[in-house]
Amino acid sequence: MDDAIVSAFAEALHGGDAVAIDDATLAENAKDYWGFGRQPGLVLRPRSRDDVVAAVKVAAAHHVSLVARAGASNCSAGVMAGADRAVLDLTQMNRVLDINPTARTARVQPGVINFDLQQQLAPHKLVFSPDPVSAHLASIGGNIIENAGGPHALKYGVTYNHVLSVEAVLADGTVINLDAADDGPDLLGILIGSEG
């Protein structure tokens, strides 16, 4: 990856490990759980939505393709990088922001692992029904973009049936909020499962 592009990302993303180009990190992000993939040109580690927006804006300005990655369970080959691409490693965005037992909702960052969310919901007698085989390493962001299912889907439905809203960053850095209750076309439904 060109030094000027790496510098632009480093300037936009603050933090010592926010931009990585060392061989070890690139190799760690080269393959998915199944062993498929290619080494990326660099790895970006956002910690917040604002970091994601900053990274996306730099990528758009420099025509760099971004490949979002968290758990990398990757059953549809969606996290395939390459030397001209940057991996957007969402593993540091792994916080459950809110659990509301009364409303039976949780607000989470995209890097939260499905199994970890289940563990935090259990004391409230709640569950996130999508339970793919990869739940021990699959992220909620990945579940959403893949419309994950699992054995519980036969009775309770797939991810689409359990997501009320999503905050998404578009390719130009614009932040949008899609809600299941929005009037008009089901844009949330178009987003859920769009990778898979």
N, C-alpha and C positions, 0 to 999 in steps of 0.2 A: 504494500500500500504506500502511496506517495507520502513523503514526509510532511508536505504542506497540509494534506488531508488529516493525517494523524495529529498534527499540531492544532488544527481547527477543532477536532473533537476534544482534545485535551483542554483547550481553552473553554469550550462550552460545558464540559463535564468536570466539575471540581472533585478533587480527591486523588490520593496517590495511586490507587489501583483502578480508577474509573476507565482508563484506556490502557489496554494491554496489547503488546506486540511481541512479547517474548515467546520463544518456541514452545515452552512447556504449556502456557495458557492456550496458545493457538492449537496445540495438539489435543488438549483436553476438550476443546470445543469443536473438534473436527468431526467427531463421530457421534451418532446417536446410540441409544441403548442396544440396538441390533448390530452395531458395527459399521453402518453405512455412513458415508459423508466424505467431505473434502475439507482441507484446512482453510479457515477464513483468513482474510487479510489483516483483520484486527478484531479485538473483542471489546465491547463497550459494556460497562456495568452501571446502569442507572440505579439510583436509590429512591427516586420519586417520580411522580408524573412530570414535574417540571424538567427533570433530567431527560426523560424520554422525549419530551417536546424539543428540548435543546438538541439532542442527538438527531432527531428526525429532521430538524431544520438544517443542520450541517450536512446531513446525508443528501437532502434534496438539493442544496446549493452546489454540492460537489458530485452529484449524480452517482452516489454510492448506494447500492442496494443493501437493505437491512434484512437480516434473518432473525426473527424473534425466537428465543430459546429459554427454557427454564428446566423442566424435568428431562427433556429430550427422550421421552418414551417413544414418540415419533412413529406411530404405526402407519402414517400415510406419507412418509418421506418429506415432511414439510420443513424440517430444519436443516436442509442441505445448504451448506455455505460454499464458498469458493474464494480464491485468492483476491478477487475483485469485490468481495462482499464483506460486510461487517456483521458479526454476530451481536445482537442486542441481548445480553445475558440478563434475564429478569430474576435470577435467583435471589438477589438482595432485596427485591421488592416482595417480601414474604411474610407480611404482617396481616393478621386478622384485625381489622380496624374497629369492628363493632359487631356484637351479637345482641340481637333484640329478641329475647325469648317470647315476649308478648306478641310481636308481629311475626315471629318465626322467620326472621331474616338474619343474614350475616353480610357484612360489607368487608371485602377482602382485596388485597393486592394480587396481581396476576401470578406472582411466583409462589403463592401459598400452595403447599402440597396437599392433594386431596385427603390423604390419610391424616395429616396434621389437622386439617379443618375438622374432620370427623371426630378426632380426639377432643378438640375444644368445644364442639357442639354437644358431645355426649353428656356432660354434667347438666345440661339444660333439657335433656331428653329430646334433642333435635338431631336430625341427620340430613346431610346433603345426599340425595338419593343416587345420583350418578356414581357408579362404583366400577370403573373399568378395571380390568385385570392389572393394569399399571398404576393403580391408585397409590401404591407405596412410593412412587416417584413422579407421577403425573401432576402437573400444576393445574390450578383452577383456570388460569388463562388458557392453558392447552385444552382442558376439558371443554371450555366454551368454544374455542375456535374449531375444535374437532366435533362438537356436539356429542360428547362421550356418553356412553350408555353403561352397559354392564348387566349382570343378572337382575338387579333391582328394576331395570328399565322395563322389564316385562309387565310389572305391576304399576310402577310409579312414573314411568316416562324417562326420556333422555334429558340431557342438560337443558335443552330448549324449554322444557316444561318446568324448570326450576330457577331460571334467571329472570329477575324482574327488571334489572337495568344494567347498563354497561357504560362506563366512561371510556371512550376510545380516542386515540391520537391518529389523525389521518396523515397521509403521505406528505402533506405540506406543513405539518406541525399543528394544524387546527385541532382543538379538543372539542369533541361532541359528546353529548349524553343521549343515549338511546334507551327508551323506556317501554316496557310491555304495554303500558296504558296510553302510549302516544296515539293520537288520531292519525289517520292516513295509512299508507303502506307499512307493512311490518318490517321496518328497517333493522330492528333488533334481531328478528328472525333471519334476515339476510346475513347478518354478521355471524350469528351463532352457526357453526358448522361450515363456514365459508372456506376454511383450509381443507377440511376433510372431504 
